[in-house]
Amino acid sequence: MAVPKRKTTKSKRNMRRAHDALSVENHVEDSHTGEAKRRHHIDLKTGTYKGKQIIEGRA
């Protein structure tokens, strides 16, 4: 069985765990409806993206 030769320092352990943090989704207020929506995503309620109609919205 493999056994570590040296103790892993707190610094190295925490550097390894740096990618495990949960990311926060960035929401902005929609200029037309005033509802919160994700940036750089199509608004599924209206079907618009950057002011252009992309798909039919869910009415």
ABEGO torsion letter per residue (X at the ends): XBBBABBBBAAAAAAAAAAABBBBBBBBBBAAAGBBBBBGBBBAAAGBBGGBBABBBBX
